[in-house]
């Protein structure tokens, strides 16, 4: 669950609960953003909420920061994907203390794809996805 949002530094702080629903995370950010339109948006999405898993593409330099509990723990993100702004980037900001391990639990249907018969290379597909503007 979101505990605070720092719109100036573009940080979304999460609590130390063991799991985070990505659809709920997105909805909570949208609700907060609607109250403060001075912030730049944090995500582009690829989904029809809430019917399918959410693909959240970070934009505008936003990051997620998790709590430092002083002990190691696992933070499980469910029902979607968090995709960094740049390929190979990291959507998480360091907290300076003990950081949790991150695990994603997506519905099996969401992670399957078929590239059979395609004339596109994986590089061409990746470039098309990253260059496509999803939300005006």
Order of alpha helices (4+ residues) and beta strands (2+ residues): beta-beta-beta-alpha-beta-beta-beta-beta-beta-beta-alpha-alpha
